[in-house]
């Protein structure tokens, strides 16, 4: 059987560990384990910025009782519930309510996120939570 690619054909590789170190992915494994996940979990920077990130300045401007730890818990808890419903699927979408950081509104709004399970740097199972339009 002819191989389509050889190891020497590889031009560049970007590992999950590099993506975490660069800030492209945010490792949320510790909180995800508390929610019931048994494999490493990371979020893309865009998903984090939309659904988790919350600064003191944002808190003063919005005058709500929000913080990153609580917002992260909401994301991983809803992801865990979705994973249980989609048992065996490699990818599923789920919804989370969050107060948007932008604008003046303080009403929670719906955000759809996507969760994929795949292979990590050493072939181990890992989960990535992203926005639906991200790879």
HELIX and SHEET records of a PDB file:
HELIX    1   1 UNK A    7  UNK A    9  5                                   3    
HELIX    2   2 UNK A   16  UNK A   22  1                                   7    
HELIX    3   3 UNK A   29  UNK A   35  1                                   7    
HELIX    4   4 UNK A   45  UNK A   51  1                                   7    
HELIX    5   5 UNK A   56  UNK A   62  1                                   7    
HELIX    6   6 UNK A   68  UNK A   85  1                                  18    
SHEET    1   A 5 UNK A  25  UNK A  27  0                                        
SHEET    2   A 5 UNK A  40  UNK A  44 -1                                        
SHEET    3   A 5 UNK A 125  UNK A 131  1                                        
SHEET    4   A 5 UNK A 109  UNK A 119 -1                                        
SHEET    5   A 5 UNK A  91  UNK A  98 -1                                        
END                                                                             
